[in-house]
Amino acid sequence: MARPTDWHPLRESDPVPGDPVEIRDQVKRMKKIAEYLRTQAEALTAMADADDLKGNMPMN
């Protein structure tokens, strides 16, 4: 759905100015970053849960 071009009945100009194409590009970029961060969080969680990475405390 296209945004209206005539905002005169409501106000002087577009209440949310911006380039729709640029905004879509930024959304795509942010989604990629979010997916990368989710992948990294899963990897860190897997490392933290791995038994072979836990150290042994010496008994005195």
Phi, psi and omega per residue, in radians:
M1 nan 2.220 -3.124
A2 -1.376 2.601 3.098
R3 -1.359 2.569 3.106
P4 -1.129 2.620 3.104
T5 -1.766 -0.359 3.140
D6 -1.840 1.837 -3.135
W7 -1.723 0.041 -3.035
H8 -0.932 -0.684 3.129
P9 -1.088 -0.438 -3.080
L10 -1.803 -0.714 -3.100
R11 -2.888 3.140 -3.057
E12 -1.219 -0.640 -3.076
S13 -2.530 3.112 3.137
D14 -1.021 2.161 -3.110
P15 -1.245 -0.331 3.136
V16 -2.300 1.348 -3.104
P17 -1.234 2.733 3.110
G18 2.687 2.802 3.133
D19 -1.586 1.964 -3.094
P20 -0.979 -0.641 3.136
V21 -1.154 -0.782 3.110
E22 -1.109 -0.700 3.131
I23 -1.108 -0.774 3.104
R24 -1.067 -0.721 3.116
D25 -1.090 -0.712 3.120
Q26 -1.161 -0.668 3.109
V27 -1.092 -0.768 3.108
K28 -1.055 -0.767 -3.139
R29 -1.087 -0.796 -3.138
M30 -1.126 -0.637 3.088
K31 -1.115 -0.693 3.100
K32 -1.123 -0.737 3.114
I33 -1.105 -0.757 3.135
A34 -1.081 -0.727 3.120
E35 -1.130 -0.725 3.099
Y36 -1.061 -0.775 -3.138
L37 -1.142 -0.670 3.079
R38 -1.085 -0.754 3.124
T39 -1.071 -0.761 3.139
Q40 -1.146 -0.702 3.122
A41 -1.111 -0.712 3.105
E42 -1.108 -0.724 3.131
A43 -1.123 -0.753 3.125
L44 -1.139 -0.688 3.107
T45 -1.113 -0.741 3.126
A46 -1.104 -0.699 3.112
M47 -1.146 -0.717 -3.129
A48 -1.161 -0.555 -3.125
D49 -1.461 -0.225 -3.098
A50 -1.221 2.284 -3.129
D51 -1.207 -0.535 -3.069
D52 -1.287 -0.131 3.115
L53 -1.719 -0.005 -3.130
K54 -1.535 2.279 -3.122
G55 -1.409 2.836 3.086
N56 -1.785 2.316 3.073
M57 -1.535 2.230 3.117
P58 -1.183 2.442 3.111
M59 -1.587 2.217 3.136
N60 -1.606 nan nan
